[in-house]
Structure formats: structure tokens, C-alpha cells
Amino acid sequence: MEPASLHPMKGFNPSEPAILHDRTTDQIVTWTGEEADDFRRLSRARDDGTVAWRQYLFDGWGNVLGG
């Protein structure tokens, strides 16, 4: 899945299962929502629309079942 076909990070709800694109590795990461509190506490939105969290740089998200 290409980042262009994913939703912008500003609409990402970390409490919900999703897929996230990590720009650093160009890989899709499966998100279960289990780390939502940590994500809310430690993630940093960047001016370019990406979100830095731990070793990741997320630049788009999608629903687990598509859409």
C-alpha cells in the first residue's frame, strides 16, 4: 500500500486498529490500539504531516479492513 492511498495522520485514532505506513522503513505496521496511551503521550506531530513515535515516522494510516 502506498502512503498516497492512505489517510493523513491528523485523522488517526490510536485507540482503533489500523495499518500505518512507516516512512523510515517504507513498511506497513499493523496497529492494534494496545499502545494508544503511549502513542498519545510520546508521539510528536511534525510540520510535514508525519508523526514521530519511538523509532517510527508515520505518514499515513488505513483501516484494517480497507477504506
Secondary structure, DSSP 8 states (H G I E B T S, - for coil): --GGGSB-GGG--TTS-EEEEETTTTEEEEE-STTHHHHHHH-EE-TTS-EEETTEEEEEEE-TT--
